[in-house]
Amino acid sequence: MNANAHRRGPALPSTVTDPRMLRTREALHNALLELLERKQFDKITIREIVGKAQVGYATFFRHHASKEELLNEVAAEQVGHLMKVTLPLLDASNTRIACVALCRYVGQHRATWRALLTGGASGTVREEFIRLSSEGASHIQTSGWLPVGLGAVYGVAATTEILAWWLRRPKGESSEEQIAEILDRLVVTPALGVIGSKRPSRGK
């Protein structure tokens, strides 16, 4: 049957408070994350998602217009939680604390983030990460040579690649503190312009 036949208007807003609808939404989120642990997103079907979530096929379309919309919602939710943990701690004088908080959060939700970053959803996660980072970091003062927006794009791309590398490796092989140090020295400090502001100009 054509999936479009089940679409009865727009998907429900993310502010839904009805307990039954919230349970269904959570079941769909969890089902997608479980499936992402085993296969790439483009290979996952809506029927697989609803089967894993144990909800009706038509029910899916009362919440989401497509599986891509579901993925966007899952990514936004997870990145939003991460940003709430890290952004309040992020400033040019103490970036290490923010990096440790980020890695601890990802480590505590390892299965979820492994699914998002290694299961074919990394592009969606990166876009949401960039959007929220650009909004949340707009107040941060850099040395002036790096635009905040470009710093966010560079920082998110490098951060997600480092996290994906970490999450693909056996658990415990690299500690949260070790990955935090890598992020701080390789990504965050340069992105904020701390290193760049101290780097001598050419010819000196």
Residue frames as a rotation matrix with the C-alpha (Angstrom) as fourth column:
MET 1
0.576 0.817 0.000 0.00
0.817 -0.576 0.000 0.00
0.000 0.000 -1.000 0.00
ASN 2
-0.009 -0.566 0.824 1.22
0.458 -0.735 -0.500 3.51
0.889 0.373 0.266 -0.78
ALA 3
-0.518 -0.262 -0.814 2.48
0.855 -0.133 -0.501 5.21
0.023 -0.956 0.293 2.35
ASN 4
-0.966 0.120 0.228 0.88
-0.090 -0.986 0.139 8.47
0.242 0.114 0.964 1.24
ALA 5
-0.180 0.968 -0.175 -2.53
0.075 0.191 0.979 6.92
0.981 0.163 -0.107 1.73
HIS 6
0.152 0.198 -0.968 -1.95
0.910 0.355 0.216 6.95
0.386 -0.914 -0.126 5.46
ARG 7
-0.847 -0.526 -0.084 -1.07
0.519 -0.781 -0.348 10.59
0.117 -0.338 0.934 5.76
ARG 8
0.207 0.977 -0.047 -3.96
0.924 -0.179 0.338 12.37
0.322 -0.113 -0.940 7.49
GLY 9
0.921 0.088 0.380 -2.56
0.013 -0.980 0.197 15.89
0.390 -0.176 -0.904 7.63
PRO 10
0.190 -0.932 0.307 0.59
-0.577 -0.359 -0.734 17.22
0.794 -0.038 -0.606 9.30
ALA 11
-0.179 -0.360 -0.916 2.54
0.516 0.758 -0.399 15.27
0.838 -0.544 0.051 11.87
LEU 12
0.774 0.485 -0.409 1.91
0.571 -0.253 0.781 15.98
0.275 -0.837 -0.472 15.52
PRO 13
0.523 -0.599 0.607 3.93
-0.435 -0.799 -0.414 18.84
0.733 -0.048 -0.678 17.05
SER 14
-0.275 -0.759 -0.590 6.84
0.229 0.544 -0.807 18.01
0.934 -0.357 0.024 19.33
THR 15
-0.774 0.009 0.633 5.00
-0.539 -0.534 -0.651 19.73
0.332 -0.845 0.418 22.23
VAL 16
0.138 0.857 -0.496 2.39
-0.301 0.513 0.804 16.96
0.944 0.038 0.329 22.49
THR 17
-0.577 -0.315 0.753 1.63
-0.786 -0.037 -0.618 16.14
0.223 -0.948 -0.226 26.16
ASP 18
0.567 0.823 -0.009 -0.92
-0.800 0.554 0.230 13.33
0.194 -0.123 0.973 25.83
PRO 19
0.051 -0.625 0.779 0.64
-0.732 0.507 0.455 10.31
-0.679 -0.594 -0.431 27.68
ARG 20
0.536 0.197 0.821 -0.41
0.255 0.889 -0.379 7.77
-0.805 0.413 0.426 25.04
MET 21
0.975 -0.185 0.121 1.01
0.058 -0.315 -0.947 9.85
0.213 0.931 -0.297 22.21
LEU 22
0.415 -0.866 0.279 4.21
-0.909 -0.406 0.093 10.44
0.032 -0.293 -0.956 24.16
ARG 23
0.170 -0.314 0.934 4.60
-0.338 0.872 0.354 6.68
-0.926 -0.376 0.042 24.72
THR 24
0.810 0.169 0.562 4.12
0.433 0.474 -0.767 6.06
-0.396 0.864 0.311 21.01
ARG 25
0.853 -0.519 0.046 6.65
-0.374 -0.671 -0.640 8.73
0.363 0.529 -0.767 20.11
GLU 26
0.196 -0.804 0.561 9.18
-0.900 0.079 0.429 7.29
-0.390 -0.589 -0.708 22.56
ALA 27
0.382 0.013 0.924 8.61
0.075 0.996 -0.044 3.80
-0.921 0.086 0.379 21.16
LEU 28
0.954 -0.018 0.299 9.26
0.298 -0.027 -0.954 5.08
0.025 0.999 -0.020 17.62
HIS 29
0.600 -0.785 0.153 12.42
-0.771 -0.619 -0.151 6.88
0.213 -0.027 -0.977 18.74
ASN 30
0.088 -0.572 0.816 13.77
-0.689 0.556 0.464 3.81
-0.719 -0.603 -0.345 20.50
ALA 31
0.656 0.217 0.723 12.86
0.275 0.823 -0.497 1.55
-0.703 0.524 0.480 17.58
LEU 32
0.944 -0.327 0.045 14.76
-0.087 -0.380 -0.921 3.71
0.319 0.865 -0.387 15.11
LEU 33
0.320 -0.872 0.371 17.82
-0.947 -0.305 0.101 3.84
0.025 -0.384 -0.923 17.38
GLU 34
0.209 -0.201 0.957 17.82
-0.326 0.908 0.262 0.06
-0.922 -0.367 0.125 17.81
LEU 35
0.842 0.153 0.518 17.57
0.400 0.467 -0.789 -0.45
-0.363 0.871 0.332 14.06
LEU 36
0.824 -0.566 0.006 20.37
-0.457 -0.672 -0.583 2.04
0.334 0.478 -0.813 13.44
GLU 37
0.233 -0.755 0.613 22.66
-0.769 0.242 0.591 -0.12
-0.595 -0.610 -0.524 15.56
ARG 38
0.071 -0.132 0.989 22.27
0.179 0.977 0.117 -2.92
-0.981 0.168 0.093 12.99
LYS 39
-0.013 -0.017 1.000 21.85
0.982 0.188 0.016 -1.27
-0.188 0.982 0.014 9.60
GLN 40
-0.926 -0.377 0.035 22.23
0.370 -0.882 0.293 1.95
-0.079 0.284 0.955 7.66
PHE 41
-0.493 0.771 -0.403 19.38
-0.127 -0.522 -0.843 4.45
-0.861 -0.365 0.355 7.79
ASP 42
-0.337 0.373 -0.865 18.63
-0.922 -0.316 0.223 4.29
-0.190 0.872 0.450 4.07
LYS 43
-0.757 0.045 -0.652 18.07
-0.214 0.926 0.312 0.53
0.617 0.375 -0.691 4.39
ILE 44
-0.875 0.463 -0.138 15.55
0.284 0.261 -0.923 0.89
-0.391 -0.847 -0.360 7.23
THR 45
-0.607 0.742 0.286 11.86
0.272 -0.144 0.951 0.82
0.747 0.655 -0.115 6.28
ILE 46
-0.433 0.558 0.708 8.90
-0.808 -0.588 -0.031 2.34
0.399 -0.586 0.705 8.08
ARG 47
0.589 0.672 -0.450 7.42
-0.420 0.730 0.540 -1.14
0.691 -0.129 0.712 8.43
GLU 48
-0.052 -0.691 -0.721 10.54
0.545 0.585 -0.600 -2.22
0.837 -0.424 0.346 10.30
ILE 49
-0.824 -0.264 0.501 10.28
-0.181 -0.715 -0.675 0.80
0.536 -0.647 0.542 12.57
VAL 50
-0.041 0.892 0.450 6.63
-0.924 -0.205 0.322 0.24
0.379 -0.403 0.833 13.47
GLY 51
0.536 0.175 -0.826 7.22
-0.038 0.982 0.184 -3.48
0.843 -0.067 0.533 13.88
LYS 52
-0.447 -0.788 -0.424 10.01
0.509 0.165 -0.845 -2.83
0.735 -0.594 0.327 16.36
ALA 53
-0.866 0.139 0.481 7.94
-0.396 -0.778 -0.488 -0.15
0.306 -0.613 0.729 18.12
GLN 54
-0.755 0.643 -0.126 4.85
0.655 0.732 -0.189 -2.37
-0.029 -0.225 -0.974 18.13
VAL 55
-0.333 0.693 -0.639 2.57
-0.154 -0.709 -0.688 0.34
-0.930 -0.131 0.343 16.80
GLY 56
0.461 0.630 0.625 0.30
0.538 0.361 -0.761 0.41
-0.706 0.687 -0.173 13.78
TYR 57
-0.387 -0.622 0.681 1.59
0.914 -0.161 0.373 1.42
-0.122 0.766 0.631 10.36
ALA 58
0.217 0.560 0.799 -0.99
0.614 -0.715 0.334 4.21
0.759 0.418 -0.499 10.06
THR 59
0.841 0.081 -0.535 -0.09
0.519 -0.401 0.755 5.40
-0.153 -0.913 -0.379 13.56
PHE 60
-0.165 -0.986 -0.033 3.39
0.894 -0.164 0.418 6.27
-0.417 0.039 0.908 12.35
PHE 61
-0.556 -0.066 0.829 1.98
0.670 -0.625 0.400 8.90
0.492 0.778 0.391 9.99
ARG 62
0.682 0.725 0.092 -0.02
0.488 -0.546 0.681 10.53
0.544 -0.420 -0.726 12.76
HIS 63
0.689 -0.523 -0.502 3.33
0.399 -0.304 0.865 11.38
-0.605 -0.796 0.000 14.33
HIS 64
-0.275 -0.878 -0.392 5.70
-0.134 -0.369 0.920 11.77
-0.952 0.305 -0.016 11.38
ALA 65
0.597 0.486 -0.638 5.35
-0.642 -0.187 -0.743 12.41
-0.481 0.854 0.201 7.67
SER 66
0.651 -0.474 -0.593 8.39
-0.335 0.522 -0.785 10.27
0.681 0.709 0.181 6.86
LYS 67
0.719 -0.481 -0.501 11.20
0.685 0.609 0.400 8.28
0.113 -0.631 0.768 8.44
GLU 68
-0.274 -0.822 0.500 13.49
0.660 -0.539 -0.524 11.25
0.700 0.186 0.690 7.69
GLU 69
0.130 0.403 0.906 11.31
-0.390 -0.819 0.420 13.46
0.912 -0.408 0.051 9.85
LEU 70
0.967 0.176 -0.184 11.52
0.068 0.517 0.853 10.89
0.245 -0.838 0.488 12.65
LEU 71
0.251 -0.954 -0.165 15.30
0.928 0.285 -0.240 10.85
0.276 -0.093 0.957 12.34
ASN 72
-0.276 -0.320 0.906 15.43
0.191 -0.942 -0.274 14.65
0.942 0.098 0.321 12.45
GLU 73
0.585 0.587 0.560 13.38
-0.446 -0.345 0.826 14.64
0.678 -0.733 0.060 15.62
VAL 74
0.874 -0.325 -0.363 15.56
0.479 0.704 0.524 12.00
0.085 -0.631 0.771 17.28
ALA 75
-0.070 -0.966 0.249 18.72
0.860 -0.185 -0.475 13.87
0.505 0.180 0.844 16.30
ALA 76
-0.078 0.102 0.992 17.36
-0.133 -0.987 0.091 17.21
0.988 -0.124 0.091 17.52
GLU 77
0.874 0.465 0.138 16.36
-0.218 0.123 0.968 15.69
0.434 -0.877 0.209 20.84
GLN 78
0.684 -0.657 -0.318 19.72
0.730 0.615 0.300 14.05
-0.001 -0.437 0.899 21.47
VAL 79
-0.262 -0.798 0.542 21.83
0.726 -0.533 -0.434 16.99
0.635 0.280 0.720 20.30
GLY 80
0.273 0.463 0.843 19.65
-0.214 -0.826 0.522 19.33
0.938 -0.323 -0.126 22.33
HIS 81
0.982 0.054 -0.183 20.35
0.152 0.361 0.920 17.32
0.116 -0.931 0.347 25.49
LEU 82
0.261 -0.964 -0.042 24.06
0.962 0.263 -0.078 17.35
0.086 -0.020 0.996 24.72
MET 83
-0.233 -0.342 0.910 24.15
0.406 -0.885 -0.228 21.09
0.884 0.316 0.345 24.13
LYS 84
0.705 0.543 0.456 22.35
-0.208 -0.456 0.865 21.76
0.678 -0.705 -0.209 27.42
VAL 85
0.838 -0.446 -0.314 25.13
0.525 0.502 0.688 19.91
-0.149 -0.741 0.655 29.19
THR 86
0.041 -0.984 0.176 28.08
0.991 0.062 0.117 21.49
-0.126 0.169 0.977 27.40
LEU 87
0.122 -0.024 0.992 27.25
0.590 -0.802 -0.092 25.02
0.798 0.597 -0.083 26.26
PRO 88
0.936 0.248 0.248 26.95
-0.024 -0.661 0.750 26.54
0.350 -0.708 -0.613 29.75
LEU 89
0.686 -0.726 -0.050 30.50
0.319 0.238 0.917 25.31
-0.654 -0.646 0.395 30.45
LEU 90
0.268 -0.595 0.757 32.05
0.963 0.183 -0.197 26.44
-0.022 0.782 0.623 27.19
ASP 91
0.979 -0.100 -0.178 34.26
-0.114 -0.991 -0.068 29.49
-0.170 0.087 -0.982 27.30
ALA 92
0.655 -0.746 -0.118 37.74
-0.164 0.012 -0.986 30.25
0.737 0.666 -0.114 26.07
SER 93
-0.019 -0.708 0.706 39.29
-0.920 -0.264 -0.289 30.04
0.391 -0.655 -0.647 29.55
ASN 94
-0.489 -0.118 0.864 38.12
-0.633 0.729 -0.259 26.54
-0.600 -0.674 -0.431 30.49
THR 95
0.048 0.512 -0.858 37.24
-0.967 0.238 0.088 24.49
0.250 0.825 0.507 27.43
ARG 96
-0.791 -0.429 -0.436 38.48
-0.343 0.901 -0.264 21.23
0.506 -0.060 -0.861 28.95
ILE 97
-0.767 0.562 0.310 35.56
-0.215 0.229 -0.949 21.09
-0.605 -0.794 -0.055 31.40
ALA 98
0.154 0.860 -0.487 33.08
-0.840 -0.145 -0.522 21.37
-0.520 0.490 0.700 28.53
CYS 99
-0.137 -0.285 -0.949 34.86
-0.823 0.565 -0.051 18.63
0.551 0.774 -0.313 26.56
VAL 100
-0.980 -0.199 0.009 34.83
-0.162 0.772 -0.615 16.29
0.116 -0.604 -0.789 29.56
ALA 101
-0.411 0.901 0.138 31.11
-0.408 -0.047 -0.912 16.96
-0.815 -0.431 0.387 30.10
LEU 102
0.195 0.450 -0.871 30.42
-0.979 0.030 -0.203 16.24
-0.065 0.893 0.446 26.43
CYS 103
-0.444 -0.462 -0.767 32.34
-0.571 0.806 -0.155 12.96
0.690 0.370 -0.622 26.45
ARG 104
-0.957 0.143 0.254 30.78
-0.149 0.509 -0.848 11.84
-0.250 -0.849 -0.465 29.72
TYR 105
-0.068 0.989 -0.129 27.31
-0.686 -0.140 -0.714 12.48
-0.725 0.040 0.688 28.35
VAL 106
0.204 0.088 -0.975 28.06
-0.916 0.368 -0.158 10.56
0.345 0.925 0.156 25.15
GLY 107
-0.763 -0.568 -0.308 29.66
-0.406 0.792 -0.456 7.79
0.503 -0.223 -0.835 27.20
GLN 108
-0.742 0.554 0.378 26.57
-0.288 0.246 -0.926 7.51
-0.606 -0.796 -0.023 29.40
HIS 109
0.440 0.896 -0.069 24.40
-0.385 0.119 -0.915 7.24
-0.811 0.429 0.397 26.29
ARG 110
-0.514 -0.855 -0.070 26.88
-0.452 0.201 0.869 5.27
-0.729 0.478 -0.490 24.25
ALA 111
-0.496 0.354 0.792 24.39
0.625 0.780 0.043 3.00
-0.603 0.516 -0.608 22.46
THR 112
0.594 0.789 -0.158 22.27
0.498 -0.514 -0.699 5.95
-0.632 0.336 -0.698 21.34
TRP 113
0.501 -0.447 -0.741 25.17
-0.557 -0.822 0.119 8.00
-0.662 0.354 -0.661 20.05
ARG 114
-0.620 -0.681 0.389 26.85
-0.157 0.593 0.789 5.03
-0.769 0.428 -0.475 18.44
ALA 115
-0.085 0.689 0.719 23.64
0.809 0.469 -0.354 4.38
-0.581 0.552 -0.598 16.52
LEU 116
0.794 0.463 -0.395 23.32
0.217 -0.822 -0.527 8.02
-0.569 0.333 -0.752 15.47
LEU 117
0.402 -0.720 -0.566 26.93
-0.696 -0.642 0.322 8.55
-0.595 0.264 -0.759 14.42
THR 118
-0.686 -0.722 0.091 27.79
-0.511 0.566 0.647 5.19
-0.519 0.398 -0.757 12.88
GLY 119
-0.399 0.621 0.675 24.41
0.478 0.769 -0.425 4.05
-0.782 0.153 -0.604 11.53
GLY 120
-0.519 0.138 0.844 24.07
0.833 -0.139 0.535 6.35
0.191 0.981 -0.043 8.56
ALA 121
0.605 0.796 -0.012 22.51
0.765 -0.576 0.287 9.24
0.221 -0.183 -0.958 10.49
SER 122
-0.140 -0.766 -0.627 25.68
0.881 -0.386 0.274 11.25
-0.452 -0.514 0.729 11.06
GLY 123
-0.724 -0.113 0.681 24.80
0.538 -0.710 0.454 13.84
0.432 0.695 0.575 8.39
THR 124
0.283 0.918 0.278 21.51
0.342 -0.368 0.865 14.66
0.896 -0.150 -0.418 10.09
VAL 125
0.599 -0.133 -0.789 23.15
0.795 -0.018 0.607 14.78
-0.095 -0.991 0.095 13.51
ARG 126
-0.482 -0.875 -0.035 25.89
0.853 -0.478 0.209 17.07
-0.200 0.071 0.977 12.17
GLU 127
-0.460 0.370 0.807 23.39
0.386 -0.735 0.557 19.51
0.800 0.568 0.195 10.66
GLU 128
0.661 0.745 -0.085 21.40
0.360 -0.216 0.908 19.72
0.658 -0.631 -0.411 13.89
PHE 129
0.323 -0.667 -0.671 24.62
0.907 0.015 0.421 20.04
-0.270 -0.745 0.610 15.89
ILE 130
-0.672 -0.594 0.442 25.78
0.716 -0.674 0.181 22.92
0.191 0.438 0.878 13.68
ARG 131
-0.024 0.760 0.649 22.45
0.292 -0.616 0.731 24.70
0.956 0.207 -0.208 13.97
LEU 132
0.850 0.402 -0.340 22.31
0.405 -0.087 0.910 24.52
0.337 -0.911 -0.237 17.74
SER 133
0.069 -0.911 -0.407 26.02
0.959 -0.052 0.280 25.24
-0.276 -0.409 0.870 18.15
SER 134
-0.582 -0.267 0.768 25.75
0.603 -0.775 0.187 28.37
0.545 0.572 0.613 16.02
GLU 135
0.353 0.807 0.473 22.78
0.122 -0.541 0.832 29.58
0.928 -0.236 -0.289 18.04
GLY 136
0.884 0.089 -0.458 24.20
0.441 0.163 0.883 28.72
0.153 -0.983 0.105 21.43
ALA 137
0.080 -0.961 -0.264 27.73
0.936 -0.019 0.351 29.92
-0.342 -0.275 0.898 20.82
SER 138
0.369 0.108 0.923 26.79
0.685 -0.702 -0.191 33.29
0.628 0.703 -0.334 19.35
HIS 139
0.969 0.046 0.244 27.76
-0.122 -0.766 0.631 35.01
0.216 -0.641 -0.737 22.60
ILE 140
0.636 -0.770 -0.053 31.22
0.607 0.457 0.650 33.41
-0.476 -0.446 0.758 22.82
GLN 141
0.793 -0.434 -0.427 34.12
-0.522 -0.846 -0.111 35.77
-0.313 0.311 -0.897 22.25
THR 142
0.699 -0.631 0.338 36.87
0.701 0.697 -0.150 34.45
-0.141 0.342 0.929 19.97
SER 143
-0.187 -0.880 -0.436 40.15
0.621 -0.450 0.642 36.08
-0.761 -0.150 0.631 19.01
GLY 144
0.235 0.399 -0.886 38.47
-0.322 -0.828 -0.459 37.64
-0.917 0.393 -0.066 16.00
TRP 145
-0.604 -0.556 -0.571 40.20
-0.703 0.034 0.710 35.79
-0.375 0.831 -0.411 13.15
LEU 146
-0.958 0.282 -0.049 37.62
0.237 0.878 0.417 32.98
0.161 0.388 -0.908 12.97
PRO 147
-0.424 0.882 0.204 33.91
-0.724 -0.466 0.508 33.72
0.544 0.068 0.837 12.35
VAL 148
-0.461 0.286 0.840 31.72
-0.711 0.447 -0.543 31.99
-0.530 -0.848 -0.002 14.94
GLY 149
0.610 0.785 -0.112 29.60
-0.680 0.446 -0.582 30.32
-0.407 0.431 0.806 12.25
LEU 150
0.420 -0.548 -0.723 32.62
-0.568 0.463 -0.681 28.82
0.708 0.697 -0.117 10.52
GLY 151
-0.620 -0.639 0.455 34.05
-0.741 0.285 -0.608 27.76
0.259 -0.714 -0.650 13.86
ALA 152
0.006 0.725 0.688 30.81
-0.739 0.467 -0.486 25.89
-0.674 -0.505 0.539 14.57
VAL 153
0.809 0.294 -0.509 30.89
-0.581 0.525 -0.621 24.10
0.085 0.799 0.596 11.20
TYR 154
-0.010 -0.912 -0.409 34.52
-0.551 0.347 -0.759 23.08
0.835 0.217 -0.506 11.59
GLY 155
-0.611 -0.275 0.742 34.13
-0.791 0.182 -0.584 22.17
0.026 -0.944 -0.329 15.25
VAL 156
0.309 0.825 0.473 31.04
-0.748 0.518 -0.415 20.03
-0.587 -0.226 0.777 14.74
ALA 157
0.733 -0.064 -0.678 32.46
-0.533 0.565 -0.630 18.16
0.423 0.822 0.380 11.73
ALA 158
-0.301 -0.935 -0.187 35.67
-0.505 0.322 -0.801 17.33
0.809 -0.147 -0.569 13.60
THR 159
-0.506 0.149 0.849 33.87
-0.838 0.147 -0.525 16.52
-0.203 -0.978 0.050 16.85
THR 160
0.571 0.806 0.158 31.40
-0.733 0.587 -0.345 14.11
-0.371 0.081 0.925 15.25
GLU 161
0.531 -0.457 -0.713 34.19
-0.419 0.590 -0.690 12.31
0.736 0.666 0.122 13.40
ILE 162
-0.583 -0.771 0.255 36.24
-0.580 0.175 -0.796 11.93
0.569 -0.612 -0.550 16.58
LEU 163
-0.235 0.584 0.777 33.22
-0.856 0.254 -0.450 10.70
-0.460 -0.771 0.440 18.52
ALA 164
0.763 0.517 -0.387 32.29
-0.645 0.649 -0.403 8.23
0.043 0.558 0.829 15.76
TRP 165
0.035 -0.850 -0.525 35.88
-0.438 0.459 -0.773 6.89
0.898 0.257 -0.357 15.77
TRP 166
-0.704 -0.284 0.650 35.72
-0.699 0.116 -0.706 6.48
0.125 -0.952 -0.280 19.54
LEU 167
0.055 0.857 0.513 32.31
-0.844 0.315 -0.435 4.78
-0.534 -0.409 0.740 19.52
ARG 168
0.646 0.115 -0.754 33.36
-0.622 0.652 -0.434 2.28
0.442 0.749 0.493 16.85
ARG 169
-0.364 -0.892 -0.268 36.21
-0.453 0.421 -0.786 1.06
0.814 -0.165 -0.557 19.03
PRO 170
-0.101 0.323 -0.941 35.83
0.609 0.768 0.198 -1.42
0.787 -0.553 -0.274 21.92
LYS 171
0.753 0.460 0.470 34.36
-0.090 -0.636 0.767 0.13
0.652 -0.620 -0.437 25.04
GLY 172
0.916 -0.397 -0.063 37.07
0.092 0.054 0.994 1.08
-0.391 -0.916 0.086 27.51
GLU 173
0.366 -0.827 0.426 39.88
0.925 0.275 -0.262 1.24
0.100 0.490 0.866 24.98
SER 174
-0.650 -0.470 0.596 39.93
0.377 -0.882 -0.284 5.04
0.659 0.041 0.751 25.25
SER 175
-0.438 0.475 -0.763 38.58
0.847 -0.066 -0.527 6.80
-0.300 -0.878 -0.374 28.32
GLU 176
0.628 0.737 0.249 36.18
0.773 -0.628 -0.089 9.73
0.091 0.248 -0.964 28.29
GLU 177
0.662 -0.440 -0.607 38.97
0.068 -0.771 0.634 11.92
-0.747 -0.461 -0.480 29.66
GLN 178
-0.412 -0.854 0.317 41.35
0.406 0.139 0.903 10.90
-0.816 0.501 0.289 26.85
ILE 179
-0.174 0.436 0.883 38.80
0.974 -0.057 0.220 11.71
0.146 0.898 -0.415 24.15
ALA 180
0.829 0.477 -0.291 37.99
0.534 -0.830 0.160 14.98
-0.165 -0.289 -0.943 25.92
GLU 181
0.167 -0.857 -0.488 41.66
0.116 -0.474 0.873 15.95
-0.979 -0.203 0.020 25.78
ILE 182
-0.594 -0.340 0.729 41.80
0.712 0.198 0.673 15.16
-0.373 0.919 0.124 22.06
LEU 183
0.295 0.809 0.508 38.68
0.925 -0.376 0.060 17.25
0.240 0.452 -0.859 21.42
ASP 184
0.792 0.025 -0.610 39.98
0.344 -0.844 0.412 20.14
-0.504 -0.536 -0.677 23.46
ARG 185
-0.056 -0.949 -0.311 43.47
0.055 -0.314 0.948 20.27
-0.997 0.036 0.070 21.96
LEU 186
-0.731 -0.288 0.618 42.58
0.547 0.294 0.784 19.35
-0.407 0.911 -0.058 18.39
VAL 187
-0.288 0.757 0.586 39.19
0.838 -0.097 0.537 20.97
0.464 0.646 -0.606 17.91
VAL 188
0.580 0.756 -0.303 37.71
0.806 -0.479 0.349 23.24
0.118 -0.447 -0.887 20.55
THR 189
0.225 -0.554 -0.801 40.66
0.467 -0.661 0.588 25.43
-0.855 -0.507 0.110 21.49
PRO 190
-0.815 -0.533 0.228 41.66
0.446 -0.325 0.834 26.11
-0.371 0.781 0.502 17.86
ALA 191
-0.250 0.804 0.539 38.01
0.861 -0.071 0.504 26.71
0.444 0.590 -0.675 16.87
LEU 192
0.682 0.501 -0.533 37.63
0.713 -0.619 0.330 29.36
-0.165 -0.605 -0.779 19.54
GLY 193
0.702 -0.435 0.563 40.74
0.148 -0.685 -0.713 31.07
0.696 0.584 -0.417 18.27
VAL 194
0.930 -0.360 0.078 42.77
-0.159 -0.202 0.966 30.66
-0.332 -0.911 -0.245 21.44
ILE 195
0.206 -0.887 0.414 45.67
0.636 0.443 0.632 29.02
-0.744 0.133 0.655 19.63
GLY 196
0.286 -0.055 0.957 45.24
0.920 -0.265 -0.290 31.12
0.269 0.963 -0.025 16.51
SER 197
0.942 0.135 0.306 45.49
0.072 -0.976 0.207 34.36
0.327 -0.173 -0.929 18.46
LYS 198
0.672 -0.734 0.097 48.85
-0.259 -0.111 0.960 33.33
-0.694 -0.670 -0.264 19.85
ARG 199
0.463 -0.491 0.738 50.29
0.770 0.635 -0.060 31.98
-0.439 0.596 0.672 16.59
PRO 200
-0.234 -0.604 -0.762 53.04
0.068 -0.792 0.607 34.27
-0.970 0.090 0.227 15.18
SER 201
0.775 0.506 -0.378 52.39
-0.282 -0.258 -0.924 35.81
-0.565 0.823 -0.057 11.81
ARG 202
0.723 -0.499 0.478 54.35
0.688 0.586 -0.428 34.70
-0.067 0.639 0.767 8.77
GLY 203
0.419 -0.672 0.611 57.83
0.297 -0.535 -0.791 36.13
0.858 0.513 -0.024 8.43
LYS 204
0.446 -0.249 0.860 58.37
-0.789 -0.563 0.246 36.58
0.422 -0.788 -0.448 12.17
